[in-house]
Amino acid sequence: ALLDMSVSQKSVVVMVVGAGRGPLVRAVLSASERSSVPVKVYAVEKNPNAVVTLRALKASLNWGDMVTIVDGDMRVWEAPEKADILVSELLGSFGDNELSPECLDGAQRFLKPAGVSIPCWYTSYLAPISSPKLWNEAKSYNDLAHFETPYVVKMLNVNQLAESKSLFTYVHPNKAHTEKVKIDNDRYGSLTFDIKESSTLHGFAGYFDCCLYKDVHISINPANYSEGMFSWFPIYFPLRVPIYIPRSSTLSVRMWRLSSRTKVWYEWCVDGPTHSTIHKPNGRSYWIG
């Protein structure tokens, strides 16, 4: 991306939103050195403890004027100039389950008209699974809320009943946004899976596939898993009541990503070959926000 941008200008303005303790800032500076493209970096971070670390790194690594540390929330910060590249690491195990769409839609005002976002798009994937172990761990809490809460887990003792399928996709920057059109990040999807063998369905596994830039991908989706992706485990959406699926059946599932002014949540249900209740209506048990 730096090489592409440097064709028309001497230096490239990069904004790292959600800079944390600095790994993305260091990656940008390393890319600048390798490509011989000078950069001006804004590291935006609202966590005061992480800001202390960033300032210590700036002093110890002699970042000097190359890096400006911004102690504040990307949603309200007013940038002094527009960026060529917006870099972030806000992905959750389901792609959009840590409010990456909302955060990056708010931050895209920092970009120049021809600016790029890294990542540029990501897609969530869903697959039916059988796992008495995971289901019983949710059941052990003996309440409704834990059957309506997604869990980030390492998928041990799990039988995936069919290949995962794509569900929700988000693209950045979001060109749908205009002064008259508000960005809508709510989603609805309906998927069907061919179940070859008789099984007991205990819920669904969620994954993501992400394009960082051009043909550079990272993925925890089993079909195109990126080796070394130990930073993300899959996400588990449980069912309140396990469902028996006969051999050679078609399994249908519906999922919603919904929002209010203050929170975001998922709802899901099975509607074939039998029907389940809708899990977590109106975000009653768990939400993000």
BELTAUR-V590991 format. One record per pair of residues at least 12 apart in sequence whose ideal C-beta (glycine too) atoms are under 6 Angstrom apart, sorted by sequence separation. I is the first residue (numbers start at 1). J is the second residue. D is the distance in whole Angstrom. If there is no record, write none. Layout:
BEGIN
i:I j:J d:D
i:I j:J d:D
END
This chain:
BEGIN
i:209 j:221 d:5
i:220 j:232 d:5
i:28 j:41 d:6
i:90 j:103 d:5
i:207 j:220 d:5
i:255 j:268 d:4
i:267 j:280 d:5
i:14 j:28 d:5
i:55 j:69 d:6
i:207 j:221 d:4
i:54 j:69 d:5
i:254 j:269 d:5
i:253 j:270 d:6
i:254 j:271 d:6
i:25 j:43 d:5
i:265 j:283 d:3
i:168 j:187 d:4
i:252 j:271 d:5
i:51 j:71 d:5
i:252 j:272 d:4
i:263 j:283 d:6
i:167 j:189 d:5
i:265 j:287 d:4
i:19 j:43 d:4
i:43 j:67 d:6
i:133 j:157 d:4
i:249 j:273 d:5
i:263 j:287 d:4
i:264 j:288 d:5
i:12 j:37 d:6
i:14 j:39 d:5
i:86 j:111 d:5
i:264 j:289 d:6
i:19 j:45 d:4
i:41 j:67 d:5
i:42 j:68 d:5
i:43 j:69 d:5
i:44 j:70 d:4
i:165 j:191 d:5
i:263 j:289 d:4
i:11 j:38 d:4
i:12 j:39 d:5
i:13 j:40 d:5
i:14 j:41 d:5
i:15 j:42 d:5
i:16 j:43 d:5
i:17 j:44 d:5
i:46 j:73 d:4
i:83 j:110 d:5
i:95 j:122 d:4
i:131 j:158 d:4
i:207 j:234 d:5
i:243 j:270 d:6
i:262 j:289 d:5
i:42 j:70 d:6
i:83 j:111 d:6
i:84 j:112 d:6
i:2 j:31 d:6
i:11 j:40 d:6
i:21 j:50 d:5
i:95 j:124 d:4
i:129 j:158 d:5
i:130 j:159 d:4
i:205 j:234 d:5
i:206 j:235 d:4
i:20 j:50 d:5
i:44 j:74 d:5
i:82 j:112 d:4
i:94 j:124 d:5
i:6 j:37 d:4
i:75 j:106 d:5
i:79 j:110 d:5
i:84 j:115 d:5
i:85 j:116 d:6
i:86 j:117 d:5
i:87 j:118 d:5
i:129 j:160 d:5
i:162 j:193 d:4
i:237 j:268 d:6
i:243 j:274 d:6
i:3 j:35 d:5
i:21 j:53 d:4
i:22 j:54 d:5
i:83 j:115 d:6
i:2 j:35 d:5
i:74 j:107 d:5
i:127 j:160 d:5
i:128 j:161 d:4
i:203 j:236 d:6
i:204 j:237 d:4
i:128 j:162 d:6
i:161 j:195 d:5
i:203 j:237 d:5
i:2 j:37 d:4
i:22 j:57 d:5
i:203 j:238 d:4
i:203 j:239 d:5
i:127 j:164 d:4
i:239 j:276 d:6
i:161 j:199 d:5
i:125 j:164 d:4
i:202 j:242 d:5
i:125 j:166 d:6
i:126 j:167 d:5
i:200 j:242 d:5
i:201 j:243 d:4
i:123 j:166 d:5
i:124 j:167 d:5
i:164 j:207 d:6
i:124 j:168 d:5
i:200 j:244 d:6
i:201 j:245 d:5
i:123 j:169 d:4
i:199 j:245 d:5
i:122 j:170 d:6
i:198 j:246 d:5
i:198 j:247 d:4
i:121 j:171 d:5
i:195 j:245 d:5
i:197 j:247 d:6
i:120 j:172 d:6
i:195 j:249 d:5
i:117 j:172 d:4
i:117 j:173 d:5
i:195 j:251 d:5
i:17 j:74 d:5
i:164 j:221 d:6
i:192 j:250 d:5
i:193 j:251 d:4
i:93 j:152 d:5
i:192 j:252 d:5
i:111 j:173 d:6
i:191 j:253 d:5
i:24 j:87 d:6
i:190 j:254 d:5
i:24 j:89 d:6
i:108 j:173 d:4
i:128 j:193 d:5
i:189 j:255 d:5
i:135 j:202 d:4
i:15 j:83 d:4
i:104 j:172 d:5
i:188 j:256 d:5
i:101 j:170 d:5
i:105 j:174 d:5
i:130 j:199 d:5
i:13 j:83 d:5
i:18 j:88 d:5
i:130 j:200 d:5
i:187 j:257 d:4
i:13 j:84 d:5
i:14 j:85 d:5
i:15 j:86 d:5
i:16 j:87 d:5
i:17 j:88 d:5
i:131 j:202 d:5
i:12 j:84 d:5
i:18 j:90 d:6
i:130 j:202 d:6
i:186 j:258 d:5
i:128 j:201 d:6
i:186 j:259 d:6
i:96 j:170 d:6
i:128 j:204 d:6
i:129 j:205 d:5
i:105 j:183 d:5
i:126 j:204 d:5
i:127 j:205 d:5
i:5 j:84 d:5
i:154 j:233 d:5
i:155 j:234 d:5
i:126 j:206 d:6
i:153 j:233 d:6
i:152 j:233 d:5
i:125 j:207 d:4
i:152 j:235 d:5
i:153 j:236 d:5
i:1 j:85 d:6
i:101 j:185 d:4
i:124 j:208 d:6
i:150 j:235 d:5
i:151 j:236 d:5
i:122 j:208 d:6
i:123 j:209 d:5
i:150 j:237 d:5
i:122 j:210 d:4
i:17 j:107 d:5
i:121 j:211 d:5
i:119 j:210 d:5
i:120 j:211 d:5
i:147 j:238 d:5
i:119 j:212 d:5
i:147 j:240 d:4
i:118 j:212 d:5
i:15 j:110 d:5
i:118 j:213 d:5
i:125 j:221 d:5
i:138 j:238 d:5
i:134 j:236 d:6
i:94 j:206 d:4
i:95 j:208 d:4
i:1 j:116 d:6
i:128 j:251 d:6
i:148 j:279 d:5
i:148 j:280 d:4
i:148 j:285 d:4
i:149 j:286 d:4
i:93 j:232 d:5
i:145 j:285 d:4
i:93 j:234 d:6
i:94 j:235 d:5
i:93 j:235 d:4
i:99 j:288 d:6
i:1 j:213 d:5
END
